[in-house]
Amino acid sequence: MSEPLLTVEHLSFGFRNRVLYHDLSFSLAAGSVTSLIGANGVGKTTLTKLIMGQLKPTTGRIIRSPRLRLGYVPQFRNIDPEYPLSLRSFVALNQMQRHLPWHSKQEKAAVTAVLKETGLSERADQPLGMASGGEKQKAYLAQALLTRPNFLILDEATASLDVNTKTELMTLVNALNQRHGMTVLFVTHDLDLAKEFTQQYLLLTQTGYELRPTADMNEANMPKELRPTVEVR
Ligand SMILES: Nc1ncnc2c1ncn2[C@@H]1O[C@H](COP(=O)(O)OP(=O)(O)OP(=O)(O)O)[C@@H](O)[C@H]1O
């Protein structure tokens, strides 16, 4: 296994009198693809905030490799059909450290490259508001890629997309992993997606955690609300 990009050591964290994790330790190797699963409210988003440095551990520590460059893709939110920016301009919003009020040639080339990488080139000049759900989510992904991350956090990025669109987005994420060795942490409630598109899963529960290969996942042992619904006839 290659060196870890991220190591969590004996992490404890909670809000007021509710402890979310106690003595959580794991590391994520460069190039690994991990799903972060657990019941509602167990602390998945909070863990991503700790990883991104937006929250500080109560005890323990989070060691970030000097090579770590984080990118974040938020949960899918629909965008107003009247939203005026094109996909290209929306993606370029992530070029925040500009010294000039216009985009340089290199900046424009970087936007064109991430649009191509995410399969959005042909739609680039259409208004984002008119794009499909999958295209909108790919635009968020392209925006995150613009900062040249080597570790992508997808926070329920496929929730509320239809099955084909979820699959398409995760296929794209896996291609980024294959092509660039992108490390991925995919927060999800969807065990099928976790099994199909991630190598290992980090399950958070109220009493502990486990990090295992998805090939060893036993759905019967998963928290009830994560198990696929079985239709009762
Ligand atoms: N800023 C905050 N102050 C106090 N409590 C918080 C804060 N942020 C989150 N919480 C609580 O911490 C717990 C974990 O929240 P978190 O959003 O990390 O869970 P989650 O596993 O991502 O849930 P979901 O699957 O529903 O998105 C929840 O009970 C939540 O209400």
The ligand as an SDF file (V2000), in Angstrom:
LIG
                    3D

 31 33  0  0  0  0  0  0  0  0999 V2000
  -22.6730   22.7170   14.6550 N   0  0  0  0  0  0  0  0  0  0  0  0
  -23.3120   21.7690   15.3450 C   0  0  0  0  0  0  0  0  0  0  0  0
  -23.6620   21.9730   16.6360 N   0  0  0  0  0  0  0  0  0  0  0  0
  -24.2810   21.0140   17.3520 C   0  0  0  0  0  0  0  0  0  0  0  0
  -24.6090   19.8040   16.8550 N   0  0  0  0  0  0  0  0  0  0  0  0
  -24.2870   19.5430   15.5720 C   0  0  0  0  0  0  0  0  0  0  0  0
  -23.6150   20.5020   14.7460 C   0  0  0  0  0  0  0  0  0  0  0  0
  -23.4150   19.9570   13.5120 N   0  0  0  0  0  0  0  0  0  0  0  0
  -23.9400   18.7160   13.5650 C   0  0  0  0  0  0  0  0  0  0  0  0
  -24.4580   18.4710   14.8010 N   0  0  0  0  0  0  0  0  0  0  0  0
  -25.0680   17.2040   15.2400 C   0  0  0  0  0  0  0  0  0  0  0  0
  -24.0770   16.2090   15.1900 O   0  0  0  0  0  0  0  0  0  0  0  0
  -24.6180   14.9790   14.7280 C   0  0  0  0  0  0  0  0  0  0  0  0
  -23.8630   14.4940   13.5110 C   0  0  0  0  0  0  0  0  0  0  0  0
  -24.1710   15.3350   12.3980 O   0  0  0  0  0  0  0  0  0  0  0  0
  -23.6180   15.0140   10.9460 P   0  0  0  0  0  0  0  0  0  0  0  0
  -24.2170   16.0240   10.0110 O   0  0  0  0  0  0  0  0  0  0  0  0
  -22.1470   14.8920   10.9820 O   0  0  0  0  0  0  0  0  0  0  0  0
  -24.2510   13.5810   10.6800 O   0  0  0  0  0  0  0  0  0  0  0  0
  -24.3480   12.7300    9.3330 P   0  0  0  0  0  0  0  0  0  0  0  0
  -23.9120   11.3410    9.6660 O   0  0  0  0  0  0  0  0  0  0  0  0
  -23.6040   13.4240    8.2390 O   0  0  0  0  0  0  0  0  0  0  0  0
  -25.9150   12.7450    9.0750 O   0  0  0  0  0  0  0  0  0  0  0  0
  -26.7680   12.6520    7.7000 P   0  0  0  0  0  0  0  0  0  0  0  0
  -26.5730   11.2870    7.1520 O   0  0  0  0  0  0  0  0  0  0  0  0
  -28.1700   12.8530    8.2090 O   0  0  0  0  0  0  0  0  0  0  0  0
  -26.2980   13.7500    6.8010 O   0  0  0  0  0  0  0  0  0  0  0  0
  -26.1040   15.2530   14.4760 C   0  0  0  0  0  0  0  0  0  0  0  0
  -26.8180   14.8400   15.6100 O   0  0  0  0  0  0  0  0  0  0  0  0
  -26.1710   16.7430   14.3070 C   0  0  0  0  0  0  0  0  0  0  0  0
  -27.4120   17.2420   14.6900 O   0  0  0  0  0  0  0  0  0  0  0  0
  1  2  1  0
  2  3  1  0
  2  7  2  0
  3  4  2  0
  4  5  1  0
  5  6  2  0
  6  7  1  0
  6 10  1  0
  7  8  1  0
  8  9  2  0
  9 10  1  0
 10 11  1  0
 11 12  1  0
 11 30  1  0
 12 13  1  0
 13 14  1  0
 13 28  1  0
 14 15  1  0
 15 16  1  0
 16 17  2  0
 16 18  1  0
 16 19  1  0
 19 20  1  0
 20 21  2  0
 20 22  1  0
 20 23  1  0
 23 24  1  0
 24 25  2  0
 24 26  1  0
 24 27  1  0
 28 29  1  0
 28 30  1  0
 30 31  1  0
M  END
$$$$
